[in-house]
Amino acid sequence: VHVREAADVAAAMGDAAVLLAERSRQLATKESALRETHMLARFGTWHWSLDSEEIEVSDSVPHIFGRSLPPFAQQRGSVLGEESWLQVQRLTGELVRQGGSGKLQLHAFHADGHRMWLDYRAESVHGPDGRVVALRGSMQDITERVRAEEALRQADQRKNEFLAMLAHELRNPLAPISSGAQLLGQDGLDPARTKQISAIIARQARHMAGLVDDLLDVSRVTRGLVVLAMERIDINAVVLDAAEQVQALVHGKGHQLDVRLLPQPAYVQGDRKRLVQVVGNLLHNAAKFTDRGGQIAVTVSSAGEAVMVEVRDNGIGMLPAELERAFDMFVQGERTPDRSLGGLGIGLALVRSLVELHGGSVHVSSAGQGMGTSFTVRLPHSVERGAGPADKPDAATTQGTRLKVLVVDDNVDAAQMLALYVGAQGHELRVEHDSLEALAQAAAFAPDLCLLDIGLPEMDGYELARRLRRHPATAGATLVAVTGYGQEQDRRNSAAAGFDHHLVKPVDIASLDRIVAGVAGARVSA
């Protein structure tokens, strides 16, 4: 009996030993996983007995600092910054005297010299008699979080500055537009005066449209919605187009613009419109930030597999801090209360984004304030043999061709202005402000061209277009969306609904003229 009992006890002890070994292995695995997690999170724990100068730390703490921690007194200036060391000393004294807990955000140094931010937490440990006998706590490297928070604060500040700039920039053209509209309402204006006021209103409206277009461009580019119409183009031609666009500003400020092209074509694969926009923005900046009578040069060069376009001026220049943030969104140089240089601070951000979409890069340099600025765009050189430009078909003779045009917009003023312009060319007009009434009138009117707003009440412009396409009297009409919606998805939606063209308000008159001429030409050919 005793032998059996001894055997059972031995078996039980053996099972217990196996179980203890298994539990030990499990515990070791969990401790290892916890250590790895601490390493990954750059998180560590510490324990400081007040009767000793030694601070016990977890294995991850040396990983955070890149070295073992010396006693606290020796950390001053080497591990912790002066102010942070004093903060820890004050908190330690309070916890030893009063107990409790506390937390700090500390400035520390890694062994390789780079600066860190630490989230430091401490609490008191009490003995049986209630006295504080030790302190314990945790620390975590939060450098990335602090930098991210600072970046968010700066972005929020730039956003607020941008909104203030936007309000200012939109009020500038609104003032002459409003004043001009009131003047046009006065009796007795001679034709020359009326023409002058109309030109001012049109110019300021184009300026406002340009501001909105820039905002939409930045939005599309940053969200990856820009689709480039890639073709093989000569960068010399791009520079000439861009230089032509800024001639009015250059001449208005008395600048001298020196355009230096390569003697032979320098081909790149790119979207011609977008590359002209890139060079145009750089030239516009050069003209704007250079005092009257300045020197501006745009130079095309090539080296190996790259084509370069450099825009250089002798203008106000840039400080080192401005160079670092030149291509950030909503960033400009030092602002003055009069905002005499204007702008929204998005042009260079758009330049960089568009250049990078083309597989290129852009660089800025300046010797300092008053020393001018240089921007250099590098694009991949296209070495394939290119075909010449396709011949454009001759425009049909359209003079004297009278079209039936239906204008539909619930904004009465917008509809009337559009009708007045088209009607001035001799076309027959029908204007409606309600989509259902427009649909009813269209059957009898049988228009050749329909200019339709999208945001109509009762029935939106998409549905109106679909119904016009289904009706025999309007199935062959040219449908044009005239709308404030200008995103790429909006254009796809209008095309899917049956529209032939998509114009964004305020309507570009040259684009409208081309559409009207095209419809008239089609009638002549028929």
C-alpha positions, 0 to 999 in steps of 0.5 A: 500500500505504501509503495503504491502511495509512493508511486502515485505521489511520484507520478503526481510530482512528475505531472506537476513538474511537466505542467510547471515546465510547460507553464514556464515555457508559456510564461517565457514566450509571453515575456518575450512577446511583451519585450518585443512589443515594448521594443516596437512601441518604444515603450519602457518601464522603470523602478527606483528604490529611494534607498538606492541610486540605481534605477531598474529599467526594462530591456526596452529602455536602452533601446529607446535611448541607444545606451544604458541609462546612468544614475539620474544625477548624471542624466542632466544635459546628456540624457535629458535637456536642462529644463526636462531634468529639472521637471523630473527633479521637481516631480520626484520631490513632490511624489516623495513628499506627498505621494500620488502620480504625475506625467511629463513631456520631456526633451531627451537625447539619443546616443547618436545625438538626435533629439527625442520627445518622451511621454514620462509617467511616475507614481509613488510606491508606499511601504507598510508604514505609509511612507513612500519607499520607491517610485515607478513608472513608464516612458515612451518615445513620442517623437513622431507623434509630437512632430505630427501634432506640430505639422497639424498645427502648422497646417491649421495655421496655413489653412486659416491664413489661406481662408483669409487670403481667399476672402481678400482675393475674391473681394478684389475682383468683386469690387470693380464687378459690383461697381461696374454693374451699377454704372451700367444701370445708369442712363446716358452712358456713351458706347465707349464708356459702356465698352470700357466697363464691360471689359473691366467686368469681363477681365475681373470675372476671368480673374475670379474664374482663374482663382477657382480653377487653381483651387480645383486643379490643386484638389484634383491633383492632390486626390489623384484625379488628374488624367494627363493627355500624354503626347510627344511634344517639343518643350520649346513650343511649351515655353513659347506658349507660356511666355505668350500667356504672361506677356500682358503682366510682363509688359505691364510691369516693364520687365524684360523677358528673355526666352532662350530656346534650344536650336533643335526640338527637345521632345518630352512625353507630357500633357501640353496644357499642363506643362504650359501651366507649369511654365506659365505659373513660374513665369507669372511668379517671376513677374509678380515678385520682381520690382518694375523694370526687372529681368526675367529669363526662361532657358531650355537646355538638355543634358543626357536623358533630361530636359531642363527649363529654368526660370530666373529673375532678379526679384525679391528673392527668398529666405532659407526658411522660405526655400524649404517650404516653397512648394508647400500648400498655401505658403507664401513669402512674408505677407504685408497688410496690403497684400499687394502681391496677391495670390493664394499660395497654391501655384508652386504646390501645383507646379510640383505636383504636375511636374512629378506626375510627368516623372520629373522634378522641380528645384528652387534656389535663391541667394537671399532677399533681394537676390532673385530666384531660380526655378529649374524643372527637369523632365525625362527626355523622349528620344523616340522619333515623333510624327509631325502635327496632324493637319487641322481640318479647315473650319466651315464657313458659318457666317449667316447660319442662324441656329435655334438655341435653347437656354435653360437655367433657374438663375434668371440673370445667368440665363439672360446674360448667356442668351444676350450673348448668343442672341447678339450673333443673330441666333433665335433664342428660347430661354426657360428657367424650369426644366419641365417647361423647357422639355415641353417647349423643346418639342415645338421649338426643335433647337439645334443647340441646348445650353443646360444648367445641371443644378435645376429644380424639379428635374436636374440637367442630367435627366433633362438631357436624357429626355431630350435625347429620347425625343425625336425633335431634339434627339440630334441637338447639340447638348452643352452642360453649362454648370458650376460643377467642373470635377472630372466625375462631373464631366463623366456624368454629363457625357453619360447623360448625353451631353456633347460638351461641358462648360464650367461657369463662368463660361469661357466665351472662346469655348462657347464660340467654338461650339456654336461655330461647330454646330453652325458648320455642321448645318452648312455641311449638311 
